[in-house]
Amino acid sequence: MFRYGDDAGQVIVLAEWDTIERARSYVNSPEVKEAMREAGVTEKPEIYFLDEIPTDG
């Protein structure tokens, strides 16, 4: 988890999943939505699903 600059309301969370389908299912689950609400999230979060690019070496 990272904070974006000095703004405590802007955070970046990196997570690794075995499949993108499971990641999407998790972030769309009612439990996660409720946890975000309880944590004080007031706006729809921006969520990105990324694929790692393999590098040589």
N, C-alpha and C positions, 0 to 999 in steps of 0.2 A: 504494500500500500504506500502510495506517495501523495504528498500534498503539492498542489500547484502553486508555487510561489508562497506568498504570505497569506493567501486566502484559505482559511481552514474549511471553507465550504466547497472548495474545489479539490477533489481527490481523484487519484487514478489507482485502480486496482488491477493487478495482473494475475491471472489464474491460468493454470494449465489443465486441460481436459483430455480424456482419451478420444472423444469424438465431439464434433461441433454440434451434433444433435443433442447430446447430453448437456452441453454448455447452454444452448438455447432453451432447453427444457428447464434448467435450473433458474436462469435469470427471469423466466416468465412464470415461475411457480408462485402460488399465492403466499407461501411462507416468505419468500424473498421480498415480495412486494410489501408484506406486512412489516418485515424487519426494517426495510428502508423507511417506511412511514414512521415507525417507532423511533428510528434514528434521527428523524427530522428532515428527511428528504422531501422537498416541497415541489420540485420540478421534475419532469420526466428526464431520467438520466440518459446520457449518450452512451450507447453500448456498441463496441466494435468487436467483431470476431476476426481474429488474425491468424494467418498461417505463417509458421516460421520458415524462413528461407534457408535451406541447407548451405553451408559454406565449406569449402575445402580447407582442411587443416584442423 
